[in-house]
Amino acid sequence: MPNDVIKDPIEFIRREVSKCVFCGFCEYECPTLDILYDRGYGPRGRVRVANLYINSKIVTKKTLEYIFTCVLCAACVQACPARIDIPGVVLAMRSILNSSSTLKRFF
């Protein structure tokens, strides 16, 4: 995990999300999207959820499902032309959600 994820997860997410052009190449490699076939469970959906969170702090139960079902295999990174660190974005989101009172609202 890159040090900047630990130091400032929101800035890390902001930087990585800004690289995404939502081309969708990452989605062909994602095992959870392949099984669940709901775009939120794919890399592009997770990037969008992270972007929504850092811009508006909106969290739903579905947001948690999307973020916490990623298996962190990094197949999406290999397929991404911008080499976005999607597993890093997911880990940063998990860190933020775990350290906030957000999870207590749902469990």
C-alpha positions as CSV (number, residue, x, y, z in Angstrom):
1,M,0.0,0.0,0.0
2,P,1.5,3.4,-1.0
3,N,2.4,5.7,1.9
4,D,0.1,8.4,0.7
5,V,-2.9,6.2,1.2
6,I,-2.0,6.0,4.9
7,K,-1.1,9.7,5.2
8,D,-4.1,11.2,3.5
9,P,-6.6,8.7,2.1
10,I,-9.0,11.4,0.7
11,E,-6.2,13.1,-1.2
12,F,-5.0,9.7,-2.5
13,I,-8.6,8.9,-3.7
14,R,-9.0,12.3,-5.3
15,R,-5.7,12.0,-7.2
16,E,-6.4,8.4,-8.5
17,V,-10.1,9.2,-9.4
18,S,-9.0,12.2,-11.4
19,K,-7.0,9.9,-13.7
20,C,-10.1,7.8,-14.6
21,V,-11.8,8.5,-18.0
22,F,-14.4,5.7,-17.3
23,C,-13.3,3.8,-20.4
24,G,-14.4,0.5,-18.8
25,F,-11.3,-1.6,-19.8
26,C,-10.9,-2.5,-16.1
27,E,-14.3,-4.1,-16.0
28,Y,-13.5,-7.0,-18.2
29,E,-11.0,-8.3,-15.7
30,C,-13.0,-8.0,-12.4
31,P,-14.0,-11.3,-10.8
32,T,-16.7,-9.8,-8.6
33,L,-18.3,-8.0,-11.5
34,D,-18.1,-11.2,-13.5
35,I,-20.1,-13.0,-10.8
36,L,-22.5,-10.3,-9.5
37,Y,-22.9,-8.3,-12.7
38,D,-23.9,-5.1,-11.1
39,R,-21.6,-2.3,-12.3
40,G,-21.2,-1.0,-8.7
41,Y,-19.3,-4.2,-7.9
42,G,-16.8,-3.5,-10.7
43,P,-13.7,-1.3,-10.6
44,R,-15.4,1.6,-12.4
45,G,-18.3,1.5,-10.0
46,R,-16.0,1.5,-7.0
47,V,-14.1,4.5,-8.4
48,R,-17.5,6.3,-8.8
49,V,-18.6,5.4,-5.3
50,A,-15.3,6.7,-3.9
51,N,-15.6,9.9,-5.9
52,L,-19.2,10.4,-4.6
53,Y,-18.0,9.9,-1.1
54,I,-15.1,12.3,-1.1
55,N,-17.3,15.0,-2.8
56,S,-20.5,14.6,-0.8
57,K,-19.9,12.1,2.1
58,I,-22.9,10.0,0.8
59,V,-22.9,6.4,2.1
60,T,-25.5,3.8,1.7
61,K,-25.5,0.1,2.6
62,K,-24.9,-0.5,-1.1
63,T,-21.8,1.7,-0.9
64,L,-20.4,-0.6,1.8
65,E,-21.2,-3.7,-0.3
66,Y,-19.4,-2.2,-3.3
67,I,-16.3,-1.3,-1.3
68,F,-16.0,-4.3,0.9
69,T,-16.6,-7.0,-1.7
70,C,-13.5,-6.1,-3.7
71,V,-11.0,-9.0,-3.5
72,L,-8.0,-6.6,-4.2
73,C,-6.7,-8.9,-6.9
74,A,-5.4,-5.9,-9.0
75,A,-6.5,-7.4,-12.3
76,C,-8.2,-4.1,-13.0
77,V,-4.9,-2.2,-12.7
78,Q,-3.3,-4.3,-15.3
79,A,-6.1,-3.6,-17.7
80,C,-6.3,0.2,-17.0
81,P,-4.6,2.4,-19.5
82,A,-4.1,5.1,-16.8
83,R,-2.8,2.5,-14.3
84,I,-5.2,3.8,-11.6
85,D,-4.5,2.1,-8.3
86,I,-8.1,0.9,-7.8
87,P,-7.1,-1.5,-5.0
88,G,-5.5,1.4,-3.2
89,V,-8.7,3.5,-3.7
90,V,-10.7,0.6,-2.2
91,L,-8.3,0.3,0.8
92,A,-8.4,4.0,1.3
93,M,-12.2,3.9,1.3
94,R,-12.2,1.0,3.7
95,S,-9.8,2.9,6.0
96,I,-12.1,6.0,5.9
97,L,-15.3,4.0,6.5
98,N,-13.7,1.9,9.3
99,S,-12.5,5.0,11.1
100,S,-15.7,6.9,10.9
101,S,-19.0,6.3,12.7
102,T,-20.5,5.4,9.3
103,L,-20.4,1.6,9.8
104,K,-22.2,1.9,13.1
105,R,-25.3,3.2,11.3
106,F,-25.6,0.0,9.2
107,F,-24.5,-2.7,11.7
